[in-house]
Amino acid sequence: MLSDPAIGPWGGCQLVILAGNVKLFLRIEVISINSDSRHFDYLSSPEASEAAAKDGSTLVWPFGACEQHGPHLPLVTDALFAEEILTEVLDQMPKETPIWMLPVQKIGFSPEHLGFPGTLSISADLMLQLVSEIGRQLADLGIKRLVLFNAHGGQIGLLQAVARQLRAECPSMAVLPCFLWSGIESLKDLIPHREVEEGLHAALAETSLMLSIKPELVGIQRPFDGDENFPKNNISIPEGWSLEGAAPCAWLTKDLSITGVIGDSRGANPDLGDRLKNALVEHWTSLFINLMNSNWPSLGA
């Protein structure tokens, strides 16, 4: 007869085998199948505690959105980009590097797109509360760094603000907010300057990247709202002001576009998408390696 296994806090089990009048106790160690995972939520509770205790323990929280991306791209576009690029980046890291990813935040702060069906948005207050509460719990766990890896341009400022607030509240944990498309010099050689400067929304870059990552999710249409002088409906932006940048206007998508596309997606192609993906992965792999090799934050922690 084989008894039911008794699983203890040591992570093992004890089997009792009866053979006549002889009892045989067999000790079996259970080896975790999750120890090599980069997904923090795949770890057991003891593994999570052990991970947090490591020198330089770092969690990366990918942020996206559930919002319209024109008639040809899925609502999940930003969240999918954040998750896919981050997964490839972490796959490049040495196995022993103490870095893990949190589950992607798929609904973000997207009020600019609420005029289009399918868009879901949480309030700025709720986003601040969400990041603050999770951040404090991670700091209490012992995590040394939290990276907010964001792929939705509409919540850049919000995540920067909550990162500074969280850093002040939890001085033992560094908080680093970043935007997927920012700071990558090679993008200037791949996509038009105007698209880089005024934002990326369902136009050449995002459509091409989706054709590389998940082509089955891309519709056959290639909409555009204007040419090099977009937006199509000729909204007059005050002189010296812009859609993004140093003096931005708080625009809504309906101010700029009929289709929800800001820019021109007609030239999108998988080859460009492959080059964009490679540029993004190379850039962020380099930055994460630099971060993990640093002692940031060296003061106040």
Beta strands, then each sheet from edge to edge (+ up, - down):
strand 1: 6-7
strand 2: 12-19
strand 3: 22-29
strand 4: 58-63
strand 5: 99-101
strand 6: 145-150
strand 7: 174-179
sheet 1: 1+ 2- 3+
sheet 2: 5+ 4+ 6+ 7+
end
